[in-house]
């Protein structure tokens, strides 16, 4: 956006001039003069026209957003595969003790909760069958 300024001056000058030349009569004259001056000034800040400070902030914000997106993507990918490992561990290997089975299930719920918060995905509640499998076969009667 240019900056504009305008100025108007009006002057009425009455100047007296005395001409004295050797060998001629002295002359006194009045030179009444009207003068009107109009000044208009337009100025541009071309440095901002070419490269604005807001562009730097927008570029920095875009870089920060991209870095944040990469960090979240890395975190979500890691949690997804940790969830897959926990599900496989619960399905394929019986836990040696009840405490370890509880820890595996709690960690699975924690990972699923974090994934749900980061991605908006919902995970189905696990049926009680994997918990009994994680503890090993049930004792026969």
Secondary structure, DSSP 8 states (H G I E B T S, - for coil): --EEEEEEEEEEEEEEEEE--TTS--EEEEEEEEEEEEEEEEE--HHHHHS-HHHHHHHHHHHHHHHHHHHHHHHHHHHHHHHHHHHHHHHHS--SSHHHHHHHHHHHHHHHHHHHHHH--------HHHHHHHT-S----
